[in-house]
Amino acid sequence: MEARDMRGLWRQCTDERGIASVMAIFIMVLLLVSGIFLVRMSSTEGDIAYGTTFFAADAGVNVGIDTIAPGGPTCVKGATALGAFSYSVAAGAGADANCFLNTSQRAGYSIGSGTGYNPGGFVFYNYAITGSGTGPGALSARSTPRSLSDL
């Protein structure tokens, strides 16, 4: 090939006509994909926030946790309204009316200052709570059990 032919081929490769259309289509595809992602994400958030009663049941568990005290008042609560939702608290499986389950002793470190490791163990109070939630939506009733230990 002659040098003149090579320059002609090179000029054809450096012709940038049409690149604006390719870039515009590429950017539009990126915007379309990100738009679809955002729409799907926002609809999922709505389903989580408004379509389930899990949060009402979880509120019941949290109320039960707040009322727990060894030998204290009962943690069982009747239905309490939260707008269109309601929650109730019950003792978990095997627990008494105070939601007390049992005690357990486990060796370990104390978070207290200067106490260090205690091979004899610490006594933990174990509780079991079940919160139930009801409300509008596809899942109109839900229950969530939770067990917890307190030193």
C-alpha positions as CSV (number, residue, x, y, z in Angstrom):
1,M,0.0,0.0,0.0
2,E,1.1,3.4,-0.7
3,A,1.4,6.2,1.8
4,R,-1.4,8.1,0.1
5,D,-3.8,5.1,0.6
6,M,-2.7,4.8,4.2
7,R,-3.5,8.5,4.8
8,G,-6.9,8.0,3.2
9,L,-7.7,5.0,5.5
10,W,-6.5,7.0,8.5
11,R,-8.7,9.9,7.6
12,Q,-11.7,7.6,7.5
13,C,-11.0,6.3,11.0
14,T,-10.7,9.8,12.4
15,D,-14.0,10.9,11.0
16,E,-16.1,11.5,14.1
17,R,-19.5,12.0,12.5
18,G,-22.2,10.0,14.3
19,I,-20.4,9.8,17.6
20,A,-22.8,12.2,19.2
21,S,-25.7,9.9,18.4
22,V,-23.9,6.9,19.9
23,M,-23.1,8.9,23.1
24,A,-26.7,10.2,23.3
25,I,-28.1,6.6,23.0
26,F,-25.6,5.3,25.6
27,I,-26.6,8.1,28.1
28,M,-30.3,7.5,27.5
29,V,-29.8,3.7,28.3
30,L,-28.0,4.6,31.5
31,L,-30.8,7.0,32.5
32,L,-33.4,4.3,31.7
33,V,-31.7,1.6,33.8
34,S,-31.2,4.0,36.8
35,G,-34.9,5.1,36.5
36,I,-36.1,1.5,36.5
37,F,-33.9,0.8,39.6
38,L,-35.2,3.8,41.5
39,V,-38.8,3.1,40.7
40,R,-38.5,-0.5,41.9
41,M,-36.6,0.5,45.0
42,S,-39.3,3.1,46.0
43,S,-42.1,0.6,45.5
44,T,-40.3,-1.9,47.7
45,E,-39.9,0.7,50.4
46,G,-43.6,1.4,50.3
47,D,-44.4,-2.3,50.6
48,I,-42.1,-2.6,53.6
49,A,-43.4,0.6,55.4
50,Y,-47.1,0.3,54.7
51,G,-48.0,-3.2,53.6
52,T,-46.9,-5.3,56.6
53,T,-47.7,-5.5,60.3
54,F,-44.3,-6.6,61.3
55,F,-43.5,-3.2,62.7
56,A,-46.6,-3.2,64.9
57,A,-45.5,-6.6,66.3
58,D,-42.0,-5.4,66.8
59,A,-43.4,-2.3,68.7
60,G,-45.2,-4.8,71.0
61,V,-41.9,-6.6,71.7
62,N,-40.2,-3.3,72.4
63,V,-42.9,-2.3,74.9
64,G,-42.6,-5.7,76.6
65,I,-38.8,-5.3,76.8
66,D,-39.3,-1.8,78.4
67,T,-41.5,-3.3,81.2
68,I,-39.3,-6.2,82.1
69,A,-37.9,-6.2,85.6
70,P,-37.1,-9.2,87.8
71,G,-40.1,-9.7,90.1
72,G,-41.6,-6.6,88.5
73,P,-45.1,-6.1,87.0
74,T,-46.4,-8.2,84.2
75,C,-45.1,-7.6,80.7
76,V,-48.4,-8.8,79.1
77,K,-50.3,-5.9,77.5
78,G,-53.6,-5.9,75.7
79,A,-54.2,-4.5,72.2
80,T,-52.9,-0.9,71.9
81,A,-53.8,1.1,68.8
82,L,-51.1,2.8,66.7
83,G,-53.1,4.5,64.0
84,A,-54.5,1.8,61.7
85,F,-52.3,-0.8,63.4
86,S,-52.4,-2.3,66.8
87,Y,-50.0,-4.4,68.9
88,S,-50.2,-6.6,71.9
89,V,-47.6,-8.3,74.1
90,A,-47.7,-11.8,75.5
91,A,-45.3,-14.0,77.4
92,G,-43.3,-16.2,75.2
93,A,-43.4,-20.0,75.1
94,G,-42.5,-21.4,78.6
95,A,-42.4,-18.0,80.3
96,D,-44.5,-16.8,83.2
97,A,-46.7,-13.7,83.3
98,N,-43.6,-11.5,83.9
99,C,-42.1,-13.0,80.7
100,F,-39.4,-14.6,82.9
101,L,-38.1,-17.8,81.4
102,N,-35.2,-19.0,83.5
103,T,-31.7,-18.1,84.7
104,S,-28.4,-19.3,83.3
105,Q,-24.8,-19.0,84.5
106,R,-22.0,-18.4,82.0
107,A,-18.3,-17.7,82.5
108,G,-17.0,-14.6,80.8
109,Y,-15.7,-11.1,81.1
110,S,-17.5,-8.3,82.9
111,I,-17.9,-4.9,81.5
112,G,-17.4,-3.5,85.0
113,S,-14.2,-1.6,85.6
114,G,-11.4,-3.8,87.0
115,T,-13.4,-7.0,87.4
116,G,-11.8,-9.0,84.6
117,Y,-12.6,-12.6,83.7
118,N,-14.9,-14.5,86.1
119,P,-14.6,-18.3,85.6
120,G,-17.4,-18.9,88.1
121,G,-19.7,-17.1,85.7
122,F,-22.3,-14.5,85.8
123,V,-26.0,-15.1,86.2
124,F,-28.3,-14.1,83.4
125,Y,-32.0,-13.6,83.5
126,N,-33.7,-15.0,80.4
127,Y,-37.0,-13.6,79.2
128,A,-39.3,-14.6,76.3
129,I,-41.7,-12.1,74.7
130,T,-44.1,-12.5,71.8
131,G,-45.4,-9.3,70.2
132,S,-48.4,-9.5,67.9
133,G,-49.4,-6.8,65.4
134,T,-52.6,-6.3,63.3
135,G,-53.5,-3.8,60.7
136,P,-54.6,-3.2,57.1
137,G,-52.8,-4.7,54.1
138,A,-52.1,-8.1,52.6
139,L,-50.7,-9.4,55.9
140,S,-53.3,-8.4,58.4
141,A,-51.8,-10.2,61.4
142,R,-48.3,-11.0,62.4
143,S,-46.5,-12.3,65.4
144,T,-42.8,-12.0,66.3
145,P,-41.2,-13.9,69.2
146,R,-38.0,-12.7,70.8
147,S,-35.8,-14.0,73.6
148,L,-33.4,-11.9,75.5
149,S,-30.9,-12.2,78.4
150,D,-30.2,-9.6,81.1
151,L,-27.3,-9.6,83.5
